[in-house]
Amino acid sequence: MDKKWVVIIIIGLVAVIAATNYQKIYKTVVPPKPLVVSSTADESSSRLFEYSMKVKASISNQGGDGDVVVEATAYQNSNQWTKTKNLHMGSYQTSDVEFIFDEVKFLGKTPQYNVSVHALGL
C-alpha cells in the first residue's frame, strides 16, 4: 500500500472519530463561556426591622464544562458590598443564583446592584 493512502486513511479515521465525539470533545476542551441572562433585585428577604436586598441572577454557560464565578455588588450612598459564588456548570446549562445583602439600610438611598460572571482561572 502506498504511503499516500495510509496517510489519507489515518486522516479519515481521525475525522470520523472527531465528528462522532464532537460534543464530548467540545465539553472537555473548550473553557466555559458564562453569560448573565437576567438579574433582578427586591426586598423579599427583608423582615420586620431587618431590611435587606435579595439579588437574583440567571447564568447561562455557552461554552464547555467548567467552574464559573458569579459576582454581585450592591451600592448604596457611598458604600459598596461584593459577594461571590463559585458554580460548576455543564455545557449549555443555565443556573439561578441568589445573594442577600443585609448591609443595605432602609433609610438610605435606593440601593443599586450589578452582577458579573467569568470563568474561573480566566
C-alpha positions in Angstrom: 0.0 0.0 0.0 1.3 3.4 -0.9 2.2 5.9 1.9 -0.2 8.4 0.5 -3.2 6.1 1.0 -2.1 5.3 4.6 -2.0 9.0 5.4 -5.4 9.5 3.8 -6.9 6.6 5.8 -5.4 7.9 9.1 -6.8 11.4 8.4 -10.2 9.9 7.5 -10.3 7.8 10.7 -9.4 10.9 12.9 -12.1 12.9 11.1 -14.7 10.3 11.7 -13.7 9.9 15.4 -13.7 13.7 15.9 -17.1 14.0 14.2 -18.8 11.3 16.2 -17.4 12.6 19.5 -17.6 16.3 18.8 -19.9 17.2 21.8 -17.7 15.2 24.3 -14.5 16.8 22.9 -16.2 20.3 23.0 -17.3 19.9 26.6 -13.8 18.8 27.8 -11.5 21.0 25.7 -13.4 24.3 25.4 -13.5 26.5 28.5 -16.8 27.7 30.0 -18.3 30.9 28.5 -20.7 32.2 31.1 -23.2 34.9 30.5 -25.7 36.8 32.8 -29.0 36.1 31.2 -31.1 38.2 33.6 -30.8 39.8 37.1 -33.3 41.4 39.5 -33.3 42.8 43.0 -36.0 43.2 45.6 -36.7 43.4 49.3 -38.3 39.9 49.6 -35.7 38.8 52.1 -36.5 41.6 54.5 -38.2 41.0 57.8 -39.6 43.4 60.4 -36.8 45.7 61.5 -34.3 43.7 59.3 -34.1 45.3 55.9 -32.1 43.5 53.2 -31.8 43.3 49.4 -32.0 40.0 47.5 -30.2 39.9 44.2 -31.2 37.1 41.8 -29.4 36.2 38.6 -29.8 33.6 35.9 -26.4 32.4 34.5 -26.0 30.5 31.2 -22.9 28.7 30.1 -22.4 28.9 26.4 -19.0 27.1 26.4 -17.7 23.8 27.7 -18.0 22.3 31.2 -16.1 24.1 34.0 -16.2 26.3 37.0 -17.5 29.9 36.9 -17.5 32.8 39.4 -20.6 34.9 39.8 -20.1 38.3 41.5 -22.8 40.6 42.8 -22.1 44.1 44.0 -24.6 46.3 45.9 -24.3 50.1 46.1 -26.0 52.4 48.5 -24.9 56.0 49.2 -21.1 55.9 49.1 -20.9 52.2 50.3 -20.4 49.1 48.2 -20.5 45.4 49.1 -19.5 42.5 46.9 -20.3 38.8 47.3 -19.2 35.9 45.1 -20.3 32.3 44.4 -18.5 29.6 42.6 -20.5 27.2 40.4 -19.6 24.2 38.3 -21.7 24.4 35.1 -22.1 21.9 32.3 -22.1 22.9 28.7 -25.2 24.9 27.8 -26.5 24.7 31.3 -28.5 27.6 33.0 -28.4 28.1 36.8 -30.1 30.6 39.1 -28.2 32.2 42.0 -29.2 34.4 44.9 -27.3 36.9 47.0 -28.7 38.6 50.1 -27.2 41.9 51.2 -28.1 42.6 54.8 -25.7 45.6 54.7 -28.1 47.9 52.9 -30.1 50.3 55.1 -33.8 51.0 55.0 -33.4 54.8 55.3 -30.6 55.1 52.8 -30.9 55.9 49.1 -32.4 53.2 46.9 -29.7 50.5 46.6 -28.3 49.7 43.1 -26.7 46.4 42.1 -24.5 44.8 39.4 -24.0 41.2 38.5 -21.0 39.9 36.6 -19.7 36.4 35.7 -16.4 34.9 34.4 -14.8 31.5 34.0 -12.7 30.5 37.0 -9.0 31.0 36.2 -9.6 33.1 33.1 
